[in-house]
């Protein structure tokens, strides 16, 4: 399993066309100033499950940063993060589904 995060919730979306392209990753703890438009307090943690055959599953865990604490997003914050990443990713042909407290991109056969 491999993990990375977005510097802002969904930055430019996720593109999956045989291999994952994760845009705008970095700066998980970025709460020194919250930009009201970029919402850099809303983040995504990615968990990629891979085998020797390649990536099988990508899980996205929405996070909310407040007062130097990283917590799982819930309620309206979760919905806002989910809608943003779904919309941006759909523009690149990638479908993201909700599965409990996370978002999922199924890429296996």
N, C-alpha and C positions, 0 to 999 in steps of 0.2 A: 504494500500500500504506500502511496506517495501523497504527501499533503502540500498544498500551497494555498495562498489566499489572495483575495483581490484588495487592491488599495482603496477601492471604493466599491460600493455594492454593484457589481455587474459591469463596471467600467465600460467595456465595449461588447459584452456578451461572450458567449462560448460558441465556437465553431467546431463541429465534429464531422469530418469527411474522411473517415478511415483512421485518422489520428486526431487527438484533441489539440485544439489551439486555444490557449487560455490567455486572453488579453488583459493587460493592465494589472498584473500581479505584483504584490509588494506592499510594504508599509502597513502591516496589520494593525499596529498600535499607532494611530494617527488621530489623536483626539486633542491636539494642542489648539486647533481651531476647527470648528465644524462649519463647513461651507453649506449654507442652506439650500443651494441648488445641487451641488455634487453629493451631499449627504455622506461625507467621508467617515461618519460615525457608523454607517451601515456597511458591513463587510460580509464576505463569503469565505468560508474555509472549504477547500476542495479535498476530497479523499478519492484517489484514483486506485482502483483495484486492477492489477495487471498480472498477466502470466507470461510465459515465454511466447505465447501467441499474440500478445498485445493487450491493450486496455479492454477490460470487460465491462466496467461500470464506473461511472463518475457520480459521486455524491457531493452535494453542495449544502453546507450547513450555514444558514443565515446567522450572523452575529451582530450585536449592537454594542458599541463601545461608549462608556460613560464614566467620567471621573477615573480614568486610567484602569478601568476594569473591562474585560471582555466577557460578555455573556451571550448565551444563545438568544436570538431574537424570538419574540412571541407576539401574538395578537396583531395589531395594526402594523408594527414594525416588520414582522415576518412577512405579512401580506404585501407590503410596499417593496421589500427587497425581492420577494418572489416575482411580483409582477414586472419589476424592472428587468431582472435577468431573463425572464421568459420572453419578454417583448424584444429585447436586444438580440437574444439568441435566435428567436424565430426569424428575424430578418436574415440570418445566415443559414436557415434551414435546420436548426437544431431544436428539437422538442424536449422540454423539461417538465417532468411530472412531480407532483407532491407525493411524498411517502412519509406520513407521520410528521416528525419534526425536522425533516430535511427535504431537499429537492434532489431528483435523480435523473440522470441521463443514462438510459440503457443502451449500450453499444455492442453487447455480445450478440451472438447469433440466435 
